Amino acid sequence: MQAEGSDVRRLTRAPAKEDHGTRSPDGKRIAYQHEHQGNTDVYAMNGDK
């Protein structure tokens, strides 16, 4: 995603609700909340995908 909000694309394939994404201070990782069947977990992935 560009700074002004264009070029948005999905980074995951899970059918569950995933939101509250945030980048690490160095910009290398993205953490996000994953909600599935009443359970909520936090995941992190590389930010260069």
C-alpha positions as CSV (number, residue, x, y, z in Angstrom):
1,M,0.0,0.0,0.0
2,Q,1.2,3.4,-0.9
3,A,1.4,6.2,1.8
4,E,-1.7,7.9,0.4
5,G,-3.7,4.6,0.6
6,S,-3.6,3.4,-3.0
7,D,-2.3,0.0,-4.3
8,V,-4.1,-2.0,-1.5
9,R,-3.8,-5.8,-1.7
10,R,-4.5,-8.7,0.6
11,L,-1.5,-10.4,2.1
12,T,-3.1,-13.4,3.7
13,R,-5.4,-16.2,2.4
14,A,-7.3,-17.2,5.6
15,P,-11.1,-17.0,5.5
16,A,-11.1,-15.7,9.0
17,K,-11.3,-12.0,10.2
18,E,-7.9,-10.4,10.1
19,D,-7.4,-6.8,11.1
20,H,-5.5,-4.3,13.2
21,G,-2.4,-4.6,11.1
22,T,0.6,-2.5,12.0
23,R,4.2,-2.4,10.8
24,S,7.3,-2.9,13.0
25,P,9.3,0.3,13.7
26,D,11.9,-0.8,11.1
27,G,9.2,-1.6,8.5
28,K,10.4,-5.2,8.1
29,R,7.5,-7.0,9.8
30,I,3.7,-6.7,9.9
31,A,1.7,-7.8,13.0
32,Y,-2.0,-8.4,12.7
33,Q,-5.0,-9.8,14.7
34,H,-6.5,-13.1,13.4
35,E,-10.0,-14.1,14.7
36,H,-11.3,-17.6,14.0
37,Q,-14.0,-19.6,15.7
38,G,-14.0,-17.3,18.7
39,N,-10.3,-17.4,19.3
40,T,-8.1,-14.3,18.7
41,D,-4.4,-14.6,18.0
42,V,-1.7,-12.2,16.9
43,Y,0.5,-13.1,13.9
44,A,3.5,-11.5,12.3
45,M,4.8,-11.8,8.8
46,N,7.5,-10.3,6.6
47,G,6.5,-6.8,5.4
48,D,8.1,-7.2,1.9
49,K,5.4,-9.4,0.4
